[in-house]
Amino acid sequence: QRVENRRLASRVWLLQGSAVKRRDLDRVGYKDAMMASLLPNLYARDTEREDVDNAMRALAMRRHTRFVRIAVLLSKAENRSLLTSVGIPDRDIVVAGEIKAGILGKAAQVQGFAAWAGILLKNTAIPEHLIYDFERPWFMEYLKGLQNELYETKMSPSYAGAPFGAIASDILDRSDGRAFLIGFIEEAIYPGDQTVTYVFPGGAVHIGLNKEKVFKGIFIASCREDIRQHPPDTNFQWNMTAVAKSNIGDPTDLSLPGVVPQAAPGTQGFVKRWFELEAESAESIETTMVAAAKL
């Protein structure tokens, strides 16, 4: 075990009881807690029953003390209404089925994503005869990967409005290949608003457009000091070359899906937003209908 984990051993207590019994909640000092977690048995035969039981536990805990935050892991997405009806906000509900579907969907877009996400969620020991086989081509990459961790860092204000691909390429260059931007978080500022997390959103997705949220980056690096961003007091210039480089293939090949013509050298690129595309589509339909009516 790590040294920092052993230091926490004296601060962890295991108590047995029921979350639906007030005397057990009083015994563990639930009213003094900052947060509680409800986890189902993911290997149970009746996952529906597991979600219903956790909903009853959440109801009892909310009745006991309303100001303690409760985070719940559900087995099925259709049971989300059970928790929202007892007062658990949607941002504190995680659905195992949605995570699995999301990993499979993202794996179809990003090669190796399923393996990467699986290692983050659960990892097992590798046999020694495989680890110490220095002739294997992946051995050095494996050792380098052991040094990396996930970091959440506030993004430089100069990146606001720029596409994800250009930002990832700029940070990779400034960090000499030691820091990788894999996603970003739109963190809510006001109560009632939701925090949204994007992992591998795509090179042309713009970040920092919502001024009412704080946007942070999700990085893979060996330490936080390796993450180097654009200076906040200068303008970040970008073009579609940096965006295209984040995709696989030749950036000049316009037959690739999602690739648009490159902007002129030294000029700032531009990717149309979804509402602009909808407005152009509606205008085109209206023009076509007017022309057809005049025939």
Buried (B, 14 or more C-beta within 10 A) or exposed (E): EEEEEEEEEEEEEEEEEEBBEEEBBEEBEBEEBEEBEBEBEEEEEEBEEBBEBBBEBBBBBBEBBEEBEBBBBBBBBEBBEBBEEBEBEEEBBEBBBBEEEBBEEBBEEBEEBBEBBEEEEEEEEEEEEEEEEEEEEEBEEEEEEEEBEEBBBEBBBBBBEBBBBBBBBBBBEBBEEBBBBBBBBBBBEEEEBEEBEBBBBBBBBBBBEBEEBBBBBBBBBBEEEBBBBBEEEEEBBBBBBBBBBBBEEEBEEEEEEEBBEBBEEEEBBEBEEEEEEEEEEEEEEEEEEEEEEEE
